């Protein structure tokens, strides 16, 4: 019993380690309170909090806000990071997330294609609020549901897992999910480009079910060159509908949203928010110029 008491008072007297100053680290945008603004970012934090690691959550938030995380690399089903702790050499962090199979993604893409609003928003670079319903409808989950679906490792001497260094990476990932929700899909095994290509690809079976167009009788080629030299050089009147329907896009900055923002953007204003505001102001002006109205 005396040995237990000695060990207990030794750990109680032990002061928490003070991390070394990190230069050029990734500082959290959140200065106080909760991390993450979107529902998917907060859901990610809920996964971390389900581990019930107590005080290490607070230390992890402090590390994230101090900029102790030096780098984060996000790949399919894997996150690699370096965190500066109390030792000279930064600790290596690795998070592994269970990815969905190819057949699961095909099943999910088919379900999404049946919901036009979901596909439209995803193709425009937006995360639909009710997308988890589609996942559940197909028997899948957007986020890891079980502890074994998420594996973490850190090279620090802390015996607990996840430790405060892993927690710091978790919090920064939540802010990154706010910036680019497609990273949630990437952790589950599907990056932005592949998802957009899958949603943009037409349904082959549906195309085969369509009736074949009727063959029209051969007609005279109206595109042949005219022998009239004046028409050849001056051209002919252009039809009014040559440009099709010209209108303000329903979703502002759709192309930049598809491309995504800069990784771990730390500007005073979010990049895509600034671009969306610029597009919203420029679109009416551009339409007036096209219509020949005075600007």
C-alpha positions as CSV (number, residue, x, y, z in Angstrom):
1,X,0.0,0.0,0.0
2,X,2.9,2.4,0.8
3,X,4.3,1.9,-2.7
4,X,0.9,2.8,-4.2
5,X,0.8,5.9,-2.1
6,X,4.3,6.9,-3.1
7,X,3.4,6.5,-6.8
8,X,0.2,8.4,-6.3
9,X,1.8,11.4,-4.7
10,X,4.7,11.3,-7.2
11,X,2.2,11.7,-10.1
12,X,0.2,14.3,-8.2
13,X,3.4,16.4,-7.6
14,X,4.5,16.0,-11.2
15,X,3.9,19.2,-13.2
16,X,2.4,19.1,-16.7
17,X,5.1,19.3,-19.4
18,X,5.4,22.6,-21.1
19,X,5.6,22.4,-24.9
20,X,8.5,24.1,-26.7
21,X,7.7,27.2,-28.8
22,X,6.7,26.2,-32.3
23,X,7.6,28.5,-35.2
24,X,5.3,28.5,-38.3
25,X,2.7,26.2,-36.7
26,X,-1.0,26.1,-37.7
27,X,-2.9,28.2,-35.1
28,X,-6.6,27.5,-34.6
29,X,-9.0,30.3,-35.7
30,X,-11.0,29.6,-32.6
31,X,-9.7,31.7,-29.6
32,X,-12.2,30.5,-27.1
33,X,-15.3,28.3,-26.8
34,X,-16.1,25.5,-29.2
35,X,-14.3,24.5,-32.4
36,X,-16.1,24.2,-35.7
37,X,-19.1,26.1,-37.0
38,X,-20.7,23.6,-39.4
39,X,-22.7,20.6,-38.3
40,X,-20.2,18.2,-39.9
41,X,-17.3,19.8,-38.1
42,X,-19.0,19.6,-34.7
43,X,-20.0,16.0,-35.4
44,X,-16.3,15.3,-35.9
45,X,-15.5,16.8,-32.5
46,X,-18.3,14.7,-31.0
47,X,-16.3,11.6,-32.1
48,X,-13.3,12.9,-30.2
49,X,-15.3,13.7,-27.1
50,X,-16.8,10.2,-27.1
51,X,-13.4,8.9,-26.0
52,X,-13.9,10.5,-22.6
53,X,-10.2,11.5,-22.3
54,X,-11.0,14.3,-19.8
55,X,-8.2,16.9,-19.2
56,X,-6.4,16.0,-22.4
57,X,-9.2,17.6,-24.4
58,X,-8.3,20.9,-22.8
59,X,-4.6,20.4,-23.4
60,X,-5.4,19.6,-27.0
61,X,-7.4,22.8,-27.5
62,X,-4.5,24.7,-26.0
63,X,-2.0,23.1,-28.3
64,X,-4.2,23.8,-31.3
65,X,-4.6,27.5,-30.3
66,X,-0.9,28.0,-29.6
67,X,0.1,26.7,-33.0
68,X,1.9,23.5,-31.8
69,X,0.7,21.5,-34.8
70,X,3.4,22.0,-37.4
71,X,1.9,20.2,-40.4
72,X,-1.1,18.1,-41.4
73,X,-1.4,15.9,-44.5
74,X,-4.8,14.5,-45.3
75,X,-5.1,11.5,-47.6
76,X,-7.7,8.9,-48.3
77,X,-8.5,7.2,-45.0
78,X,-5.4,8.7,-43.3
79,X,-4.1,11.8,-41.6
80,X,-0.4,12.4,-40.9
81,X,0.8,15.3,-38.7
82,X,3.7,16.6,-36.7
83,X,3.2,18.3,-33.3
84,X,5.8,20.1,-31.3
85,X,5.7,19.0,-27.7
86,X,8.1,19.4,-24.8
87,X,11.0,17.4,-26.5
88,X,13.2,18.9,-29.2
89,X,12.0,16.5,-31.9
90,X,8.3,16.9,-33.0
91,X,6.0,14.0,-32.4
92,X,4.6,12.0,-35.4
93,X,0.8,11.6,-35.4
94,X,-1.2,9.2,-37.5
95,X,-5.0,8.8,-37.8
96,X,-6.5,6.0,-39.8
97,X,-10.2,6.1,-40.7
98,X,-12.1,3.1,-42.0
99,X,-12.9,3.8,-45.6
100,X,-16.0,2.8,-47.5
101,X,-15.7,0.2,-50.2
102,X,-16.1,0.9,-53.9
103,X,-19.4,-0.9,-54.0
104,X,-20.6,1.3,-51.0
105,X,-19.7,4.5,-52.9
106,X,-21.5,3.3,-56.0
107,X,-24.6,2.6,-54.0
108,X,-24.3,6.0,-52.4
109,X,-23.8,7.8,-55.7
110,X,-26.9,6.0,-57.1
111,X,-28.9,7.3,-54.1
112,X,-27.6,10.8,-54.5
113,X,-28.4,10.9,-58.2
114,X,-32.0,10.3,-57.3
115,X,-32.0,13.5,-55.2
116,X,-31.4,16.4,-57.6
117,X,-30.9,19.0,-54.8
118,X,-28.1,16.9,-53.2
119,X,-26.3,16.3,-56.5
120,X,-26.6,20.0,-57.5
121,X,-25.2,21.2,-54.2
122,X,-22.3,18.7,-54.1
123,X,-21.4,19.6,-57.7
124,X,-21.4,23.3,-56.7
125,X,-19.0,22.5,-53.8
126,X,-21.6,22.7,-51.0
127,X,-22.4,20.1,-48.3
128,X,-26.2,19.5,-48.1
129,X,-27.5,19.7,-44.6
130,X,-29.5,16.5,-44.8
131,X,-26.9,14.4,-46.5
132,X,-26.5,12.0,-43.6
133,X,-30.1,10.9,-44.4
134,X,-28.8,9.5,-47.7
135,X,-26.0,7.7,-46.0
136,X,-28.4,6.1,-43.5
137,X,-30.8,5.3,-46.2
138,X,-28.1,3.2,-47.9
139,X,-27.0,1.6,-44.6
140,X,-23.8,3.7,-44.4
141,X,-22.4,6.4,-42.2
142,X,-20.7,9.6,-43.1
143,X,-18.6,9.5,-39.9
144,X,-16.9,6.6,-38.1
145,X,-19.5,5.0,-35.8
146,X,-17.4,2.7,-33.8
147,X,-14.1,3.1,-31.9
148,X,-12.5,0.4,-34.1
149,X,-13.3,2.5,-37.2
150,X,-10.8,5.1,-36.1
151,X,-7.2,4.3,-35.1
152,X,-4.8,6.9,-33.7
153,X,-1.1,6.7,-32.9
154,X,1.5,9.2,-31.5
155,X,5.2,8.9,-31.0
156,X,5.0,10.7,-27.6
157,X,5.7,8.9,-24.4
158,X,2.1,9.4,-23.1
159,X,0.5,6.1,-22.4
160,X,-3.0,7.3,-23.2
161,X,-4.5,7.2,-26.7
162,X,-5.6,9.6,-27.9
163,X,-3.2,12.0,-26.2
164,X,-3.2,15.8,-26.2
165,X,-1.2,15.9,-29.4
166,X,-3.7,13.8,-31.2
167,X,-6.5,15.9,-29.7
168,X,-4.9,19.1,-31.1
169,X,-4.9,17.6,-34.6
170,X,-8.6,16.6,-34.2
171,X,-9.5,20.2,-33.4
172,X,-7.7,21.6,-36.3
173,X,-9.3,19.1,-38.6
174,X,-12.7,20.3,-37.4
175,X,-11.8,23.8,-38.6
176,X,-10.5,22.4,-41.9
177,X,-13.8,20.6,-42.4
178,X,-15.5,24.0,-42.1
179,X,-13.4,25.2,-45.0
180,X,-13.7,22.1,-47.2
181,X,-16.4,19.6,-46.3
182,X,-15.2,17.3,-49.1
183,X,-12.4,16.3,-46.8
184,X,-14.9,14.3,-44.8
185,X,-15.5,12.3,-47.9
186,X,-11.8,12.0,-48.5
187,X,-11.3,10.4,-45.1
188,X,-13.9,7.9,-46.0
189,X,-12.1,7.0,-49.2
190,X,-13.5,9.4,-51.9
191,X,-11.8,12.6,-52.9
192,X,-13.5,15.7,-54.3
193,X,-12.6,15.0,-58.0
194,X,-13.7,11.4,-58.0
195,X,-17.0,12.3,-56.2
196,X,-17.8,15.0,-58.7
197,X,-16.9,12.8,-61.6
198,X,-19.1,10.0,-60.3
199,X,-22.1,12.4,-59.8
200,X,-21.5,13.9,-63.2
201,X,-21.3,10.6,-65.0
202,X,-24.7,9.7,-66.7
203,X,-26.5,6.6,-65.8
204,X,-25.7,4.1,-68.6
205,X,-28.7,1.9,-67.9
206,X,-31.0,4.9,-68.0
207,X,-29.5,6.1,-71.2
208,X,-30.0,2.6,-72.8
209,X,-33.7,2.7,-71.8
210,X,-34.3,5.9,-73.7
211,X,-35.8,5.4,-77.1
212,X,-33.4,5.7,-80.1
213,X,-33.9,8.9,-82.1
214,X,-35.8,8.5,-85.3
215,X,-33.7,8.6,-88.4
216,X,-34.5,11.6,-90.5
217,X,-34.5,11.4,-94.3
218,X,-31.3,12.8,-96.0
219,X,-31.6,16.5,-96.7
220,X,-29.5,19.1,-98.4
221,X,-26.5,20.3,-96.5
222,X,-27.2,23.8,-95.4
223,X,-23.7,24.3,-94.1
224,X,-22.1,24.3,-97.5
225,X,-20.1,27.3,-98.6
226,X,-22.0,29.9,-100.6
227,X,-20.6,31.1,-103.9
228,X,-21.5,34.7,-102.9
229,X,-18.1,36.3,-102.0
230,X,-19.7,39.2,-100.0
231,X,-21.5,36.7,-97.7
232,X,-18.3,34.7,-97.3
233,X,-16.4,37.7,-96.0
234,X,-19.1,39.7,-94.2
235,X,-21.0,36.7,-92.8
236,X,-24.7,36.4,-92.2
237,X,-26.9,37.7,-89.4
238,X,-26.4,35.9,-86.1
239,X,-29.5,34.4,-84.5
240,X,-30.7,35.9,-81.3
241,X,-30.6,32.6,-79.4
242,X,-27.0,31.7,-80.3
243,X,-25.9,32.1,-76.7
244,X,-28.9,30.2,-75.3
245,X,-30.4,31.3,-72.0
246,X,-28.2,34.0,-70.3
247,X,-29.0,34.5,-66.6
248,X,-27.4,35.0,-63.2
249,X,-26.2,31.6,-61.9
250,X,-28.4,30.2,-59.0
251,X,-25.3,29.4,-57.0
252,X,-22.7,32.1,-56.7
253,X,-19.0,31.2,-57.2
254,X,-19.9,27.6,-58.2
255,X,-16.5,27.0,-60.0
256,X,-14.3,28.2,-57.1
257,X,-16.4,26.1,-54.7
258,X,-15.8,23.0,-56.9
259,X,-12.0,23.7,-56.9
260,X,-12.0,24.3,-53.1
261,X,-10.2,26.8,-50.9
262,X,-6.6,27.0,-49.9
263,X,-5.6,24.3,-47.3
264,X,-5.6,25.7,-43.7
265,X,-6.5,29.2,-44.9
266,X,-5.8,31.7,-42.0
267,X,-6.9,35.0,-43.6
268,X,-9.2,37.4,-41.8
269,X,-12.0,36.4,-44.1
270,X,-12.7,33.0,-45.5
271,X,-11.6,32.7,-49.1
272,X,-14.7,31.2,-50.5
273,X,-16.9,33.6,-48.6
274,X,-15.0,36.5,-50.2
275,X,-15.3,34.9,-53.7
276,X,-19.0,34.3,-53.2
277,X,-19.5,38.0,-52.3
278,X,-17.5,39.1,-55.4
279,X,-19.5,36.8,-57.7
280,X,-22.8,38.0,-56.3
281,X,-21.9,41.6,-57.0
282,X,-20.3,41.0,-60.4
283,X,-23.0,38.8,-61.9
284,X,-25.7,41.6,-62.3
285,X,-23.1,43.9,-63.7
286,X,-22.0,41.3,-66.2
287,X,-25.6,40.6,-67.2
288,X,-26.2,44.3,-67.9
289,X,-23.0,44.5,-70.1
290,X,-24.1,41.5,-72.0
291,X,-27.6,43.0,-72.6
292,X,-26.1,46.3,-73.7
293,X,-27.6,48.2,-70.8
294,X,-25.8,51.2,-69.3
295,X,-23.8,50.3,-66.2
